[in-house]
Amino acid sequence: MIICFFIAGACGGADRIDLSADGSSFDDGSGSLSGGEAVLEELSFRGSSTLVLTKGESKELRLSVMLSNAVTYSNITRLFDGPGDLADGTVAWFSNNGEVASVSEEGVITAVGPGATTIEATLGSKSAGINIVVKSTMVALSALKFHEQFVESSGWDSLSLKLDASFSDGSIYEDLLPSTLRGMVDCDLNFSSMKENVALISQTGEIWPVANGNAAMRLACGDLADAMTLRLSGLSEREEGADGEIIRSIDVTVDSSDWVVGDVRTLLCDIEFNTGTVSGVSTSFVSPAGSVGAVSWSSSDESILTISNGRADLAGYGEVVVTARFEDFADAVVVNVKIAPEEAVSTADRFLGDDDEYIISYGENGGYGSHLFPEIVHGMPQTGGTHVVSFGGGGYLLIILNNYIIVDGPGVDFTIFENAIQSELYGNFAERAQVYVSEDDYTYFPFDCDGYDPEEVYAGCAGVMPVNATENPLDPEVSGGDSFDLGDVGLSNAKYILIVDLDTCVTDDPTYYDLNGDLLCAVSGEQGFDLDAVAILNGLNE
């Protein structure tokens, strides 16, 4: 076996690329005011306009603040050192239905019970809202239709449509905003007009009249579809556009997280004019002054993502830039398309087992549990500090996965469990190890590991977080252990995991003595990283 170590650049998340015409807008996330006499112009939520949570789940909300000089700040939760029209720079949070979701002063929402509500944030004179849907469990959409099957209008004002939906658990929702339903379903919610010379429709369900006549509006989500009829009559003559209307910006608004190969996504953007903003634009639209336009979309790599009529087909794994253009303005997001994981043939395949292979080399004072190895690391993590094998100082273990290999899917991909301790009474006890992964047993990619951090955070290392063995080991939010994402090392899949003890058992390390001054780590047979279990969260069957 030849092992060649390379430091790989992290792929990262969905990074914003600013392609505004004047280049004046930026986001430094500092939350402090800059820009002279600028005042607060807009308050908005970052990411999707709808969040779907399961009962008991919590999530921190974050706001974006835009000033009148186009300077933008992100990651605001409670305090903002803002311009003169803010009284104290404090965000006020409010839930419209506390029986569905509550919200703390710091903007942390907690899903209380099934239903839908809105969480509102107020800063100075500006407010913003986000739709919250709470479900007991995520269930399949079984029926979908327009709330009204026939709509008639004689004015140029836009019309907003509502939807009705039923789910496989028997729950029924009526008169829903499309933005709310979009967050409740796994399929891609898509609107289209069968006669765009009569009326246009955005992906937020907003209809813009174009001319007198009848037009069918179509709705589709997976295998479900519905249609409604719009009749426009008595529309007066109007100019195509208006003197003085100027575009200010275009902003891609799609949620670029957790895109996976095989998905079809509707691309969305907002276009701001001096006369107002058009939201949820996918292709054609009508400006606030009445001119008809169309957004063009492009992909930086069509082997990964192709675009047709405002819809993206995710064909391959990797990083791609998606760009929206209208006139001389453009905006883009970087999307990391992940691999769609498969369900394991057996839940047992998500953990180490008899079919996997192991090569272990014990270091100094290692070997605890060796007489039970490898069975002792098989299966789910267990409570207690004795269900482990100790590597010893500088020891290592190479794991060869045979039934179910790791892939770079949505979120973190695998978790390593060790008997770490974090205690105010006894101090922290983290015997750190560096983790490497490989797809071919030749090139191994290391995860960045701050193994000698004086703050004792040890970011990126294994052996840091305690095991919560009574919780679901496949849920990294509650399982404990140390989780890793293959995207951080730019690897699509991994059959090999190499765990190397960092030999941290030295006199100035927190693991050497306990708070009473008693020797901890330099004990015969018990030194070094102690492996309990490995869980595969995203995988493929071999």
VOGU-3710 file (C-alpha; in Angstrom, 3 decimals, decimal comma):
1> miicffiaga> 0,000/0,000/0,000  1,315/3,458/-0,947  -0,085/6,425/0,935  0,368/9,877/-0,611  -1,004/12,776/1,453  -2,282/15,926/-0,249  -3,926/18,971/1,340  -7,074/19,577/-0,671  -8,883/22,915/-0,913  -12,315/22,931/0,658
11> cggadridls> -15,261/23,104/-1,721  -17,213/25,190/0,806  -20,891/26,068/0,567  -22,949/28,206/-1,764  -20,877/31,384/-2,018  -22,359/34,636/-3,290  -20,801/36,200/-6,378  -21,584/39,919/-6,764  -21,942/40,898/-10,420  -23,907/44,126/-9,919
21> adgssfddgs> -23,396/46,777/-12,559  -21,800/49,412/-10,346  -20,030/47,028/-7,951  -21,221/49,061/-4,955  -22,943/46,292/-3,040  -20,974/44,150/-0,652  -21,565/41,913/2,365  -18,948/41,900/5,092  -21,147/40,356/7,791  -19,771/42,699/10,429
31> gslsggeavl> -23,111/44,104/11,551  -21,682/47,619/11,999  -22,619/50,758/10,100  -20,523/52,213/7,333  -21,477/54,610/4,583  -21,993/58,065/6,065  -25,591/59,275/6,107  -27,047/55,985/4,872  -30,306/54,835/6,480  -31,996/51,457/6,794
41> eelsfrgsst> -33,786/50,622/3,544  -34,623/46,896/3,699  -34,760/44,081/6,259  -34,945/40,521/4,937  -34,369/36,911/5,947  -31,400/35,046/4,527  -32,130/31,933/2,467  -35,555/30,441/1,754  -38,811/32,305/2,401  -40,220/29,165/4,036
51> lvltkgeske> -38,745/26,821/6,619  -40,124/23,322/7,234  -39,324/21,868/10,648  -40,330/18,743/12,535  -41,837/18,994/15,994  -39,160/19,770/18,611  -36,598/21,004/16,090  -34,895/24,382/16,629  -33,143/26,687/14,189  -31,477/30,092/14,416
61> lrlsvmlsna> -32,865/32,692/12,013  -30,560/35,309/10,511  -31,381/38,632/8,896  -29,828/40,771/6,193  -29,869/44,561/6,423  -29,546/46,777/3,336  -28,808/50,494/3,694  -29,834/53,248/1,290  -26,266/53,396/-0,066  -26,627/49,705/-1,153
71> vtysnitrlf> -24,252/48,447/1,566  -25,542/45,108/2,904  -24,886/43,313/6,200  -25,712/39,697/7,004  -25,967/37,316/9,974  -27,961/39,755/12,122  -29,864/38,023/14,949  -30,480/40,557/17,728  -28,226/43,621/17,729  -27,280/45,935/14,853
81> dgpgdladgt> -25,190/49,091/15,225  -27,243/50,913/12,640  -28,083/54,326/11,170  -29,992/57,147/12,800  -33,507/55,875/12,081  -32,957/52,947/14,470  -33,835/53,624/18,092  -31,537/51,122/19,748  -30,484/48,698/17,007  -32,334/45,772/18,623
91> vawfsnngev> -34,316/43,242/16,571  -37,769/42,432/17,964  -39,029/38,884/17,235  -42,658/37,711/17,191  -44,505/34,486/16,370  -48,031/34,736/14,968  -48,921/31,335/16,455  -46,980/30,162/19,503  -48,715/26,766/19,382  -46,950/26,080/16,063
101> asvseegvit> -43,570/27,766/16,597  -42,012/29,965/19,266  -39,117/32,374/18,817  -36,560/33,634/21,356  -35,134/37,135/21,722  -32,058/35,875/19,864  -34,076/34,711/16,837  -34,011/30,979/17,625  -37,265/29,320/16,561  -38,555/26,089/18,087
111> avgpgattie> -41,147/23,914/16,360  -43,927/23,365/18,919  -46,695/21,572/17,035  -47,953/20,752/13,509  -49,268/23,659/11,457  -48,189/26,804/9,645  -47,365/30,247/10,995  -45,217/33,308/10,348  -42,254/34,564/12,353  -41,778/38,333/12,146
121> atlgsksagi> -38,701/40,450/12,850  -38,737/44,221/13,289  -35,746/46,563/13,264  -36,471/50,279/13,470  -39,188/51,055/10,928  -38,646/47,912/8,831  -40,160/44,446/9,231  -39,678/41,075/7,574  -41,539/37,774/7,793  -40,726/34,131/7,143
131> nivvkstmva> -43,196/31,274/6,738  -42,790/28,374/9,173  -44,333/24,954/8,564  -44,149/22,357/11,334  -44,874/18,710/10,616  -44,804/15,721/12,940  -42,792/13,902/10,281  -42,057/14,665/6,626  -44,841/13,021/4,562  -45,574/12,731/0,860
141> lsalkfheqf> -47,798/15,104/-1,104  -50,898/13,198/-2,270  -53,086/15,906/-3,894  -52,456/19,398/-5,247  -54,698/21,991/-6,921  -55,302/25,698/-7,359  -57,553/27,115/-4,647  -59,675/28,739/-7,387  -60,240/27,067/-10,739  -61,437/30,224/-12,525
151> vessgwdsls> -60,320/33,831/-12,027  -61,550/36,861/-13,979  -59,918/40,297/-13,981  -60,268/43,571/-15,873  -57,273/45,494/-14,499  -53,555/45,643/-14,999  -52,751/44,850/-11,375  -50,984/41,555/-10,737  -52,921/38,645/-9,188  -51,626/36,292/-6,488
161> lkldasfsdg> -52,807/32,681/-6,567  -53,308/30,333/-3,589  -53,079/26,526/-3,478  -54,726/23,569/-1,725  -52,734/20,468/-0,779  -53,260/17,086/0,909  -50,605/14,806/2,374  -50,274/11,075/2,892  -50,750/11,438/6,665  -54,262/12,784/6,062
171> siyedllpst> -53,443/16,434/6,702  -55,147/18,997/4,445  -54,054/22,601/3,877  -56,135/25,174/2,003  -55,463/28,671/0,672  -51,671/28,303/0,984  -49,160/30,719/-0,432  -46,957/28,952/-2,997  -43,892/29,997/-0,968  -45,311/28,160/2,053
181> lrgmvdcdln> -46,150/24,989/0,122  -42,762/25,006/-1,592  -41,110/24,455/1,780  -43,466/21,573/2,670  -42,791/19,298/-0,300  -39,829/17,416/-1,732  -40,909/17,829/-5,382  -40,155/20,932/-7,446  -43,156/23,288/-7,487  -43,452/24,843/-10,955
191> fssmkenval> -45,904/27,323/-12,523  -46,326/28,034/-16,218  -48,656/30,017/-18,488  -50,045/28,284/-21,571  -50,506/31,688/-23,283  -47,755/34,104/-22,371  -49,152/36,619/-24,887  -52,194/36,894/-22,558  -50,645/36,515/-19,091  -47,355/35,630/-17,407
201> isqtgeiwpv> -46,924/33,817/-14,104  -43,944/33,801/-11,748  -42,751/30,918/-9,581  -44,278/32,688/-6,571  -47,719/32,263/-8,187  -48,073/35,933/-9,169  -49,854/36,583/-12,487  -49,133/39,631/-14,669  -51,741/40,580/-17,318  -50,414/41,181/-20,842
211> angnaamrla> -53,522/41,394/-23,063  -57,259/40,618/-23,175  -58,114/36,927/-23,566  -58,199/33,553/-21,817  -55,104/31,705/-20,601  -54,600/28,467/-18,712  -52,205/28,557/-15,766  -50,536/25,222/-15,041  -49,136/23,925/-11,745  -46,920/20,854/-11,428
221> cgdladamtl> -45,040/19,147/-8,588  -43,571/15,746/-9,339  -46,330/13,545/-10,803  -49,101/15,857/-9,583  -50,500/18,656/-11,754  -53,470/21,029/-11,950  -54,685/23,884/-14,136  -56,903/26,940/-13,739  -58,385/29,394/-16,234  -57,702/33,123/-16,200
231> rlsglseree> -59,971/35,478/-18,173  -58,735/39,010/-18,829  -61,221/41,492/-20,314  -61,655/45,248/-20,540  -57,935/45,961/-20,349  -57,176/49,440/-21,637  -54,308/50,350/-23,917  -50,957/50,889/-22,242  -47,461/51,557/-23,405  -44,928/48,800/-23,423
241> gadgeiirsi> -42,742/50,259/-20,717  -42,531/53,777/-19,323  -40,041/56,569/-19,673  -37,750/56,804/-16,692  -37,999/53,151/-15,565  -34,487/51,969/-14,661  -33,306/48,589/-13,476  -31,296/48,753/-10,226  -30,328/45,169/-9,524  -31,004/41,494/-10,112
251> dvtvdssdwv> -30,739/39,013/-7,238  -30,732/35,215/-7,540  -32,963/33,939/-4,730  -32,825/30,162/-5,135  -31,794/28,152/-2,084  -28,489/26,739/-3,319  -27,971/24,276/-0,444  -28,428/20,506/-0,726  -28,728/20,235/-4,508  -28,261/16,608/-5,547
261> vgdvrtllcd> -27,657/14,792/-8,819  -30,951/13,890/-10,514  -32,943/16,808/-9,101  -34,771/19,380/-11,239  -34,857/22,863/-9,701  -36,791/25,975/-10,740  -34,434/28,958/-10,842  -35,704/32,169/-9,263  -34,547/35,767/-9,022  -35,825/39,190/-7,992
271> iefntgtvsg> -35,417/42,217/-10,271  -35,485/45,672/-8,711  -36,474/48,734/-10,747  -36,742/52,324/-9,584  -40,505/51,774/-9,878  -40,626/48,627/-7,725  -39,440/45,015/-7,488  -40,595/41,958/-9,418  -40,126/38,814/-7,293  -39,961/35,110/-8,112
281> vstsfvspag> -38,960/35,556/-11,748  -37,959/32,408/-13,575  -38,171/33,448/-17,243  -40,663/36,034/-18,584  -42,048/38,865/-16,448  -43,814/42,225/-16,555  -42,029/45,180/-14,959  -43,863/47,503/-12,506  -44,247/50,037/-15,340  -45,707/47,438/-17,690
291> svgavswsss> -42,833/46,400/-19,951  -42,393/42,705/-20,793  -38,957/41,183/-20,276  -37,221/37,830/-19,877  -34,332/36,644/-17,731  -31,583/34,552/-19,296  -29,788/31,880/-17,279  -26,423/30,213/-17,822  -24,383/27,412/-16,283  -20,605/27,428/-16,004
301> desiltisng> -20,459/23,654/-16,529  -23,227/21,910/-18,451  -21,833/18,484/-17,587  -23,011/19,263/-14,038  -26,066/21,474/-14,600  -28,084/22,363/-17,690  -30,785/25,055/-17,859  -33,921/25,221/-20,004  -36,811/27,681/-19,576  -35,675/28,646/-16,102
311> radlagygev> -35,364/25,061/-14,851  -32,076/23,441/-13,896  -31,388/19,742/-14,493  -28,672/18,464/-12,141  -26,790/15,923/-14,215  -23,439/15,572/-12,442  -21,496/16,028/-9,229  -19,362/19,093/-8,583  -19,226/22,859/-8,278  -21,001/25,061/-10,810
321> vvtarfedfa> -21,858/28,759/-11,149  -25,473/29,617/-12,019  -25,943/33,125/-13,433  -29,077/35,199/-14,120  -28,893/38,134/-16,569  -31,251/40,905/-17,618  -30,067/43,849/-19,677  -26,642/44,856/-18,300  -27,178/43,341/-14,840  -26,307/39,885/-13,553
331> davvvnvkia> -26,135/37,915/-10,321  -24,858/34,424/-9,604  -24,493/31,756/-6,962  -21,983/28,964/-6,632  -23,764/25,639/-6,226  -22,185/22,420/-4,996  -24,195/19,578/-6,503  -24,015/16,592/-4,165  -24,438/12,899/-4,868  -27,880/11,468/-4,080
341> peeavstadr> -27,238/8,900/-1,326  -28,821/5,448/-1,362  -30,543/3,701/1,486  -28,365/0,933/2,849  -29,557/-2,634/2,195  -29,509/-3,043/5,964  -29,248/-0,415/8,700  -26,300/-2,437/9,994  -24,369/-1,520/6,826  -24,282/2,100/8,008
351> flgdddeyii> -21,893/0,990/10,749  -18,701/-1,077/10,719  -19,190/-4,824/10,474  -17,740/-8,235/9,654  -17,598/-7,541/5,906  -15,348/-4,498/6,324  -11,560/-4,863/6,568  -9,164/-3,374/9,119  -5,432/-2,741/9,417  -4,401/-1,491/12,862
361> sygenggygs> -0,999/-0,490/14,200  -0,758/0,115/17,949  1,439/2,911/19,221  2,922/3,551/22,651  0,814/2,181/25,535  -1,942/1,126/23,146  -3,969/-2,043/22,868  -6,905/-1,716/25,257  -9,738/-3,799/23,776  -7,397/-5,447/21,249
371> hlfpeivhgm> -8,516/-8,946/22,260  -12,045/-8,013/21,130  -10,973/-6,139/17,991  -12,463/-5,670/15,417  -15,835/-6,754/16,835  -15,581/-4,080/19,527  -15,893/-1,291/16,906  -18,758/-2,961/15,053  -22,278/-1,547/15,164  -23,644/1,554/16,865
381> pqtggthvvs> -21,770/3,572/19,503  -22,336/2,516/23,104  -22,469/4,306/26,430  -19,372/4,149/28,625  -15,630/4,392/28,152  -14,748/0,711/27,850  -16,440/-0,253/24,566  -13,409/0,901/22,572  -10,053/-0,075/21,143  -7,105/2,173/22,109
391> fggggyllii> -4,643/3,055/19,331  -1,769/4,106/21,594  0,427/7,158/21,023  0,862/7,602/17,259  -1,111/4,459/16,424  -3,516/4,257/13,507  -6,398/2,280/12,015  -7,162/1,865/8,313  -10,791/0,932/7,581  -11,760/-0,554/4,206
401> lnnyiivdgp> -15,518/-0,291/3,594  -16,959/-3,115/1,515  -20,779/-3,043/1,534  -21,647/0,618/1,920  -19,160/3,345/1,012  -19,293/7,047/1,935  -20,411/9,643/-0,642  -20,518/13,448/-0,623  -24,246/13,883/-0,142  -26,293/16,666/1,474
411> gvdftifena> -24,937/17,714/4,870  -22,236/15,813/6,732  -21,366/12,365/5,447  -19,979/10,292/8,331  -19,400/10,450/12,082  -16,574/8,987/14,182  -17,321/8,172/17,828  -14,678/8,166/20,587  -15,031/8,219/24,386  -14,246/11,916/24,724
421> iqselygnfa> -15,270/13,791/27,886  -16,271/17,433/28,325  -16,870/18,209/31,984  -16,656/21,304/34,174  -16,041/18,977/37,122  -13,385/16,703/35,635  -12,093/18,835/32,769  -11,951/17,994/29,070  -10,496/14,701/27,909  -10,047/14,637/24,130
431> eraqvyvsed> -7,487/12,232/22,687  -7,341/13,682/19,215  -6,816/11,967/15,902  -6,479/13,208/12,332  -8,825/11,686/9,770  -7,900/10,908/6,159  -10,122/9,536/3,392  -9,395/7,922/0,039  -11,340/6,457/-2,846  -8,481/4,394/-4,293
441> dytyfpfdcd> -6,104/3,484/-1,393  -3,404/5,565/-3,056  -4,157/9,239/-2,495  -5,402/10,088/1,007  -6,971/13,464/1,732  -6,690/14,871/5,282  -9,393/16,895/6,998  -7,985/20,072/8,515  -7,417/19,300/12,206  -6,349/21,858/14,829
451> gydpeevyag> -5,075/19,182/17,178  -3,127/21,469/19,535  -5,628/24,315/19,867  -5,015/26,088/23,228  -8,747/26,916/23,346  -9,466/23,155/23,299  -11,918/23,384/20,392  -9,800/21,100/18,160  -11,794/21,925/15,013  -11,781/19,192/12,385
461> cagvmpvnat> -10,286/16,469/14,610  -11,810/13,193/15,760  -11,947/12,300/19,442  -13,324/15,670/20,553  -17,088/15,477/21,149  -18,643/13,029/23,645  -20,986/10,263/22,493  -24,724/10,615/23,101  -25,384/6,893/22,815  -29,066/7,184/23,760
471> enpldpevsg> -29,731/9,392/20,715  -29,992/8,491/17,034  -26,393/7,864/15,852  -27,413/8,806/12,285  -28,526/12,300/13,322  -25,410/14,460/13,822  -27,497/17,151/15,509  -27,967/14,911/18,564  -25,616/11,925/18,220  -22,441/13,488/19,528
481> gdsfdlgdvg> -19,168/12,289/18,040  -17,258/14,150/15,346  -18,821/14,514/11,891  -17,075/15,004/8,548  -18,129/16,202/5,083  -16,291/14,836/2,034  -16,962/18,153/0,315  -14,442/19,754/2,680  -11,647/17,789/0,995  -13,149/17,800/-2,514
491> lsnakyiliv> -13,788/14,055/-2,655  -16,943/12,542/-4,160  -16,696/9,177/-2,411  -14,522/7,320/0,069  -13,972/3,586/0,500  -11,014/4,018/2,878  -10,888/5,839/6,234  -7,536/6,319/7,961  -7,599/7,494/11,600  -4,195/8,500/13,021
501> dldtcvtddp> -3,657/9,278/16,713  -1,903/12,649/17,134  0,189/11,429/20,115  -1,136/14,218/22,344  -0,160/12,455/25,584  2,439/15,023/26,682  2,798/16,778/30,036  1,354/20,137/28,949  -1,719/18,611/27,284  -5,172/18,708/29,010
511> tyydlngdll> -5,364/14,906/28,689  -2,220/14,268/30,755  -3,522/14,986/34,257  -7,033/15,335/35,649  -8,043/18,339/37,772  -6,696/16,549/40,871  -3,276/16,113/39,296  -3,687/12,359/38,758  -2,129/10,788/35,669  -4,654/10,090/32,910
521> cavsgeqgfd> -3,298/9,211/29,489  0,196/7,748/29,917  -1,176/4,449/31,190  -0,058/1,077/29,875  -2,533/-0,261/27,311  -4,872/2,718/27,592  -3,127/5,583/25,804  -4,251/7,273/22,598  -7,393/7,619/20,541  -10,162/5,180/21,593
531> ldavailngl> -12,449/4,188/18,710  -16,019/3,270/19,602  -17,848/3,291/16,248  -18,215/4,857/12,788  -21,584/5,837/11,259  -22,131/6,456/7,528  -24,799/9,121/6,985  -24,533/9,414/3,179  -23,542/6,300/1,288  -23,896/4,083/-1,765
541> ne> -24,235/0,309/-1,907  -21,295/-1,357/-3,613
//
